[in-house]
Amino acid sequence: MKISTLALFITAFALIALAIPPAYAGDAPTVTISDYKVTPSVLMPGSMGTITITVKNTASSASISEKSGQLSTDVYAVVKTTDINVNLENVKLEGNGITVLSSDFDRVGALGPGQSIQFTFSIQAPSSSGIYYPEVWIDTTGGKSVKYPIPVNVNTALGIQKGAILIMDSTLTGSQNPGDEIPISVTILNSGEMLADDVTLKIENVSATVAPKNTDLFHLGSVPAGEKKTVDLVLLSDKNTPSGLTKIPVTIQYNTLDGTRQTRLSGIDVLFKGKAELGFVTVDTNPARLTEGTPFDLTIRIENTGTGEAKQVSATVDLPVEGKKEAFIGKIKPGNDAPAIFLLEGAKAGNIPYTLTINYTDDMGEHTMTREMDLRVPPTDMSGTIITLLIILLILGAVGYRYWYLPKVNGDGKFPWERKN
């Protein structure tokens, strides 16, 4: 009888222990959409895009404790700890006007406490513009289904707030001459709907011929939505900067309202046009010593001391002589020179003024330059001819005296000293 009573007591204790439900430490697991992204942010009618969602297990603790066999108020016979997972049965996207091109994600598996997983759906926009709200449906094992609407913008500006959008514009006067300083005004406009904070503008020095004169970093502070700020800067250019368009890279950085640092790349376009500067180096004649009435060559060497190539170079002289008074040279590169050769007939003696006219074109346009010059032509040297004539006259006078004058005076043609002998 005692054994039977003891057996009944043990049996009753076990039944009571089994009847006590396990105690759970922590919250029941659940999931939510912690983030989503629609790419592109605005779809055109009929275009394709993607929706990427992030599903997160929101359980606040990582385990449950199953307690059984209560021996006293806070003491249990059995304590079992188990991680809280949520099992994802199915993840799908209901279009609600949007065409869903991707299939459902079935039997995804368990998701641990605090863990996340991403799913991407391919979509196609309808033919009508508007804001659409496809829904994400998530089925979990032993839990409730989760539904979450995702706004999709199809060709409309409504319903989506734009963040800070910085647009840069630069202003400079026309084309630039290599070697000159280039003043530039740079304007930063915030065309978004939110504040851009701690805005900086950096001029990147990637060119060996163009660089900022002073600092290359400018702090603009905050630029509210719809407002703008202007920075004035000066660039230095090298004289050897090639003609054409040069892009100066600019990096714009700013903080959004949530503190995220954003970077935007832009640039300043500078159009360089070379400017030719022509002058003459030497003026020579061939022969070097001119004589009156003698044909000669006039050579004028023209030099380009500018930064651009001189093209279609021609030169003329207005000397009052016959001959070729125009010379076509062609091109003269910076730092080079070329001859202008004029083939001329003889000129009169004296100092002859004339005008040298040079016509040329460069990147800046057409140009004409003139220079007043002089050509000295010595008179013909007659001294040799005069001496020859004098000698001839002396000979003729002696012969006439001997064979004409003396015979006529003396009758015998003898000189006075001959008669004395």
C-alpha positions as CSV (number, residue, x, y, z in Angstrom):
1,M,0.0,0.0,0.0
2,K,2.9,2.4,0.7
3,I,4.4,1.6,-2.7
4,S,1.1,2.3,-4.4
5,T,0.8,5.6,-2.7
6,L,4.4,6.7,-3.6
7,A,3.8,5.7,-7.2
8,L,0.6,7.8,-7.4
9,F,2.5,10.8,-6.0
10,I,5.3,10.5,-8.6
11,T,2.7,10.1,-11.4
12,A,0.8,13.2,-10.2
13,F,4.0,15.3,-10.0
14,A,4.9,14.4,-13.6
15,L,1.5,15.3,-14.9
16,I,1.6,18.6,-13.2
17,A,5.1,19.3,-14.6
18,L,3.9,18.4,-18.1
19,A,0.9,20.6,-17.7
20,I,3.0,23.7,-17.0
21,P,3.7,25.5,-20.4
22,P,7.3,26.5,-21.3
23,A,8.3,30.0,-20.3
24,Y,9.6,32.1,-23.3
25,A,12.3,34.7,-22.7
26,G,12.1,37.2,-25.5
27,D,9.6,38.3,-28.2
28,A,8.0,36.1,-30.8
29,P,9.8,36.4,-34.1
30,T,8.5,38.6,-36.9
31,V,9.8,40.2,-40.1
32,T,9.5,43.6,-41.7
33,I,10.7,45.5,-44.8
34,S,13.6,47.5,-43.4
35,D,14.6,49.2,-46.8
36,Y,13.7,49.3,-50.4
37,K,15.0,50.8,-53.6
38,V,13.3,51.4,-57.0
39,T,15.7,51.6,-59.9
40,P,15.5,53.9,-61.8
41,S,13.8,56.2,-59.3
42,V,11.4,57.4,-62.1
43,L,10.3,55.0,-64.8
44,M,9.1,55.9,-68.2
45,P,5.8,54.3,-69.4
46,G,6.5,50.8,-70.7
47,S,10.2,50.8,-69.4
48,M,11.7,48.2,-67.2
49,G,13.3,48.5,-63.8
50,T,13.9,46.7,-60.5
51,I,12.6,46.8,-56.9
52,T,15.1,45.6,-54.3
53,I,13.7,45.0,-50.8
54,T,15.5,44.2,-47.5
55,V,13.7,41.8,-45.2
56,K,14.7,41.8,-41.6
57,N,14.0,39.5,-38.6
58,T,12.9,42.0,-35.9
59,A,13.1,39.6,-32.9
60,S,14.5,41.6,-29.9
61,S,16.3,38.7,-28.3
62,A,18.3,35.8,-29.7
63,S,16.8,32.9,-27.8
64,I,13.9,31.4,-25.9
65,S,14.0,29.5,-22.6
66,E,11.7,26.5,-22.2
67,K,11.2,25.9,-18.4
68,S,9.4,22.8,-17.0
69,G,9.2,20.9,-13.7
70,Q,8.7,23.8,-11.3
71,L,10.3,22.8,-8.0
72,S,9.7,26.1,-6.2
73,T,8.7,29.6,-7.0
74,D,11.9,30.4,-9.2
75,V,13.4,27.0,-9.6
76,Y,12.6,24.6,-12.5
77,A,13.6,21.1,-13.1
78,V,14.3,21.6,-16.8
79,V,15.6,24.8,-18.6
80,K,16.1,24.6,-22.4
81,T,17.5,27.6,-24.5
82,T,16.7,27.8,-28.3
83,D,17.5,30.5,-30.8
84,I,14.5,32.4,-32.3
85,N,14.5,32.0,-36.1
86,V,11.8,32.9,-38.5
87,N,11.2,30.6,-41.5
88,L,10.4,32.4,-44.8
89,E,8.0,30.3,-46.8
90,N,7.3,32.7,-49.7
91,V,8.2,36.2,-50.8
92,K,6.3,37.6,-53.7
93,L,5.4,41.0,-55.3
94,E,1.8,41.9,-56.3
95,G,1.9,44.3,-59.1
96,N,-1.2,46.5,-58.5
97,G,-0.8,48.0,-62.0
98,I,2.9,47.3,-62.3
99,T,3.8,44.2,-64.4
100,V,6.0,41.9,-62.2
101,L,8.5,39.9,-64.4
102,S,10.2,37.9,-61.6
103,S,8.8,34.7,-60.1
104,D,8.1,34.3,-56.4
105,F,10.9,33.4,-54.0
106,D,9.7,30.0,-52.4
107,R,11.1,28.2,-49.4
108,V,13.7,30.8,-48.7
109,G,14.6,29.3,-45.3
110,A,15.3,30.5,-41.8
111,L,16.3,34.0,-40.9
112,G,18.1,34.5,-37.5
113,P,17.4,37.3,-35.0
114,G,18.4,40.7,-36.4
115,Q,19.5,39.2,-39.7
116,S,18.5,40.6,-43.1
117,I,18.2,39.3,-46.6
118,Q,17.6,41.1,-49.9
119,F,15.3,40.2,-52.8
120,T,15.2,41.9,-56.2
121,F,12.1,41.8,-58.5
122,S,12.1,42.8,-62.2
123,I,9.2,45.1,-63.1
124,Q,7.8,46.8,-66.2
125,A,6.0,50.1,-65.9
126,P,2.4,50.5,-67.4
127,S,1.6,52.7,-70.3
128,S,0.0,55.4,-68.1
129,S,1.9,57.8,-65.9
130,G,1.2,58.0,-62.2
131,I,2.3,56.7,-58.7
132,Y,1.7,52.9,-58.3
133,Y,1.9,50.9,-55.2
134,P,2.9,47.2,-55.8
135,E,2.8,45.2,-52.5
136,V,5.4,42.8,-51.1
137,W,3.8,39.7,-49.5
138,I,5.9,37.6,-47.1
139,D,4.6,34.3,-45.7
140,T,6.3,32.8,-42.6
141,T,6.0,29.4,-41.0
142,G,3.6,29.6,-38.1
143,G,3.2,33.4,-38.4
144,K,1.1,36.0,-40.0
145,S,1.7,37.2,-43.6
146,V,3.3,40.6,-44.0
147,K,2.2,43.1,-46.7
148,Y,4.2,46.2,-47.5
149,P,3.4,48.7,-50.3
150,I,6.3,50.1,-52.4
151,P,5.7,53.5,-54.2
152,V,6.8,53.4,-57.9
153,N,6.9,56.7,-59.9
154,V,6.0,56.4,-63.5
155,N,6.8,59.6,-65.4
156,T,5.6,62.0,-62.8
157,A,7.2,64.5,-60.4
158,L,4.5,64.0,-57.8
159,G,4.9,62.3,-54.5
160,I,8.7,62.0,-54.3
161,Q,10.8,64.6,-52.5
162,K,14.1,65.4,-54.1
163,G,17.2,65.6,-51.9
164,A,19.9,68.2,-52.4
165,I,20.9,68.4,-56.0
166,L,24.0,70.7,-56.7
167,I,24.4,72.1,-60.2
168,M,27.6,73.9,-61.1
169,D,27.9,76.6,-63.7
170,S,31.0,78.6,-64.7
171,T,31.3,82.0,-66.4
172,L,34.3,83.3,-68.2
173,T,34.7,85.8,-71.1
174,G,35.1,84.1,-74.5
175,S,38.2,82.3,-75.5
176,Q,41.5,82.6,-73.7
177,N,45.0,83.2,-74.9
178,P,47.6,80.7,-73.6
179,G,49.8,82.4,-71.0
180,D,47.2,84.7,-69.7
181,E,45.4,84.7,-66.3
182,I,41.8,83.4,-66.6
183,P,39.3,84.9,-64.1
184,I,36.3,82.6,-63.6
185,S,33.0,82.8,-61.6
186,V,31.7,79.4,-60.4
187,T,28.1,79.2,-59.2
188,I,26.7,76.3,-57.2
189,L,22.9,76.0,-57.3
190,N,20.9,73.7,-55.1
191,S,18.0,72.6,-57.4
192,G,16.8,70.0,-54.9
193,E,14.4,70.2,-52.0
194,M,16.7,69.7,-49.1
195,L,19.7,71.5,-47.6
196,A,23.2,70.7,-48.7
197,D,25.6,71.2,-45.8
198,D,29.4,71.7,-45.6
199,V,29.7,72.2,-49.3
200,T,33.3,72.2,-50.7
201,L,34.6,72.8,-54.2
202,K,38.0,71.6,-55.2
203,I,39.8,72.4,-58.5
204,E,41.7,69.3,-59.5
205,N,45.1,70.1,-61.0
206,V,45.5,67.4,-63.6
207,S,47.0,69.6,-66.3
208,A,50.6,70.7,-66.5
209,T,49.6,73.9,-68.3
210,V,46.6,75.1,-66.3
211,A,46.4,75.4,-62.5
212,P,44.7,77.6,-59.9
213,K,46.6,80.8,-59.1
214,N,46.0,80.7,-55.3
215,T,44.0,78.0,-53.4
216,D,42.4,75.0,-55.1
217,L,39.9,74.3,-52.3
218,F,36.9,76.5,-51.5
219,H,34.5,76.1,-48.6
220,L,30.9,77.3,-49.3
221,G,29.2,76.3,-46.1
222,S,25.5,75.4,-46.4
223,V,23.4,75.9,-49.6
224,P,19.7,75.8,-48.9
225,A,17.2,74.4,-51.4
226,G,16.7,76.8,-54.3
227,E,19.6,79.0,-53.4
228,K,23.1,79.4,-54.9
229,K,26.6,80.5,-53.9
230,T,29.3,82.0,-56.1
231,V,33.1,81.6,-56.0
232,D,35.5,83.8,-57.9
233,L,38.8,82.2,-58.8
234,V,41.7,82.7,-61.2
235,L,43.5,80.1,-63.3
236,L,47.0,80.4,-64.6
237,S,47.7,79.1,-68.1
238,D,51.1,78.2,-69.6
239,K,52.2,79.8,-72.8
240,N,52.6,76.4,-74.3
241,T,49.0,75.4,-73.6
242,P,47.7,73.9,-76.9
243,S,44.8,75.5,-78.7
244,G,41.4,73.9,-78.2
245,L,39.0,73.0,-75.4
246,T,40.6,72.2,-72.0
247,K,38.5,70.6,-69.3
248,I,39.4,71.5,-65.7
249,P,38.0,68.8,-63.3
250,V,36.0,70.0,-60.3
251,T,35.0,67.9,-57.3
252,I,31.9,69.0,-55.3
253,Q,31.3,67.4,-51.9
254,Y,28.5,68.1,-49.4
255,N,26.6,66.5,-46.6
256,T,22.9,65.5,-46.8
257,L,20.5,66.0,-43.8
258,D,21.3,62.5,-42.5
259,G,25.0,63.3,-42.5
260,T,25.9,61.2,-45.6
261,R,28.9,62.7,-47.5
262,Q,28.1,63.0,-51.2
263,T,30.5,63.6,-54.0
264,R,29.7,65.0,-57.4
265,L,32.2,65.4,-60.3
266,S,31.9,68.4,-62.7
267,G,34.3,70.5,-64.7
268,I,35.2,73.9,-66.1
269,D,35.6,74.2,-69.9
270,V,38.2,76.7,-71.1
271,L,38.5,77.3,-74.8
272,F,42.1,78.3,-75.7
273,K,42.8,80.1,-78.9
274,G,46.4,80.8,-79.9
275,K,47.3,84.4,-80.7
276,A,50.0,85.0,-83.3
277,E,52.3,88.0,-83.0
278,L,54.3,88.8,-86.1
279,G,57.4,91.0,-86.5
280,F,60.4,91.1,-88.7
281,V,63.9,89.8,-87.7
282,T,66.2,91.0,-90.5
283,V,66.0,92.9,-93.8
284,D,68.6,91.9,-96.4
285,T,69.3,92.7,-100.1
286,N,71.1,90.7,-102.7
287,P,73.6,92.1,-103.7
288,A,74.3,93.4,-100.2
289,R,75.5,96.8,-101.7
290,L,72.8,98.2,-104.0
291,T,73.6,100.3,-107.0
292,E,71.3,102.6,-108.9
293,G,69.3,100.9,-111.6
294,T,70.6,97.4,-110.7
295,P,68.1,94.5,-110.1
296,F,68.1,93.2,-106.6
297,D,66.3,90.8,-104.2
298,L,64.8,92.1,-101.0
299,T,64.4,89.5,-98.2
300,I,62.5,90.2,-95.0
301,R,62.4,87.5,-92.3
302,I,59.1,87.5,-90.4
303,E,59.0,86.0,-86.9
304,N,56.1,84.7,-84.9
305,T,56.6,85.5,-81.2
306,G,53.0,84.7,-80.2
307,T,51.2,81.6,-78.8
308,G,49.3,80.6,-81.8
309,E,50.1,79.5,-85.3
310,A,49.9,82.2,-88.0
311,K,48.3,81.0,-91.2
312,Q,47.8,82.3,-94.7
313,V,50.7,84.7,-94.1
314,S,51.4,87.1,-97.0
315,A,53.5,90.3,-97.3
316,T,53.6,93.2,-99.7
317,V,55.9,96.2,-100.2
318,D,54.9,99.4,-102.0
319,L,58.4,100.3,-103.4
320,P,58.2,102.5,-106.5
321,V,60.0,100.0,-108.6
322,E,59.0,97.2,-111.0
323,G,59.1,93.6,-110.0
324,K,57.5,91.0,-107.7
325,K,56.3,93.1,-104.7
326,E,54.1,90.4,-103.0
327,A,55.3,87.3,-101.2
328,F,53.1,84.4,-99.9
329,I,54.7,82.6,-96.9
330,G,51.9,80.2,-95.6
331,K,52.2,79.1,-92.0
332,I,54.6,80.3,-89.2
333,K,54.4,78.3,-86.0
334,P,55.1,80.0,-82.6
335,G,58.8,80.6,-82.1
336,N,59.7,80.2,-85.8
337,D,60.4,82.6,-88.6
338,A,60.1,82.5,-92.4
339,P,61.4,84.7,-95.3
340,A,59.4,87.0,-97.5
341,I,61.4,87.4,-100.8
342,F,60.7,90.2,-103.3
343,L,62.4,90.2,-106.7
344,L,62.8,93.8,-107.8
345,E,64.2,95.8,-110.7
346,G,66.7,98.6,-110.2
347,A,65.7,101.6,-108.1
348,K,66.8,105.2,-108.3
349,A,69.5,106.5,-106.0
350,G,68.5,107.9,-102.7
351,N,66.6,107.0,-99.5
352,I,63.3,105.4,-100.5
353,P,60.6,105.1,-97.8
354,Y,58.1,102.2,-98.3
355,T,55.4,100.3,-96.3
356,L,55.6,96.7,-95.4
357,T,52.1,95.1,-95.0
358,I,51.6,91.6,-93.5
359,N,48.3,89.8,-93.6
360,Y,47.6,86.6,-91.6
361,T,45.0,84.7,-89.7
362,D,45.1,82.9,-86.4
363,D,42.6,81.4,-84.0
364,M,41.4,84.9,-83.1
365,G,40.6,85.8,-86.7
366,E,42.1,87.9,-89.5
367,H,44.8,90.4,-88.9
368,T,46.8,93.1,-90.8
369,M,49.9,94.8,-89.6
370,T,52.0,97.5,-91.3
371,R,55.5,98.8,-90.7
372,E,57.1,101.9,-92.2
373,M,60.6,101.1,-93.6
374,D,63.4,102.7,-95.7
375,L,65.5,101.4,-98.6
376,R,68.8,103.2,-99.3
377,V,70.2,103.1,-102.8
378,P,73.6,104.7,-103.2
379,P,74.2,106.7,-106.5
380,T,76.3,105.0,-109.2
381,D,80.1,105.4,-108.6
382,M,81.5,107.3,-111.7
383,S,85.0,108.0,-110.4
384,G,86.6,105.2,-112.5
385,T,84.9,106.4,-115.7
386,I,86.0,110.0,-115.0
387,I,89.6,108.9,-114.5
388,T,89.6,106.8,-117.7
389,L,88.2,109.7,-119.6
390,L,90.8,112.1,-118.2
391,I,93.6,109.7,-119.2
392,I,92.1,109.4,-122.7
393,L,91.9,113.2,-123.0
394,L,95.5,113.6,-121.9
395,I,96.6,111.1,-124.5
396,L,94.6,112.8,-127.2
397,G,95.9,116.2,-126.1
398,A,99.5,115.0,-126.2
399,V,99.1,113.4,-129.7
400,G,97.4,116.5,-131.0
401,Y,100.1,118.7,-129.6
402,R,102.8,116.6,-131.1
403,Y,101.5,115.9,-134.5
404,W,99.2,118.8,-135.2
405,Y,100.1,121.8,-133.2
406,L,103.9,121.7,-133.4
407,P,104.1,121.0,-137.1
408,K,101.7,123.9,-137.6
409,V,103.7,126.3,-135.5
410,N,107.3,125.2,-136.3
411,G,106.8,123.8,-139.7
412,D,108.9,120.7,-138.9
413,G,106.9,119.3,-136.0
414,K,109.9,119.1,-133.7
415,F,109.8,119.8,-130.0
416,P,111.7,122.9,-128.8
417,W,114.5,120.7,-127.1
418,E,114.8,118.7,-130.3
419,R,115.6,121.8,-132.4
420,K,118.3,123.0,-130.0
421,N,120.2,119.8,-130.5
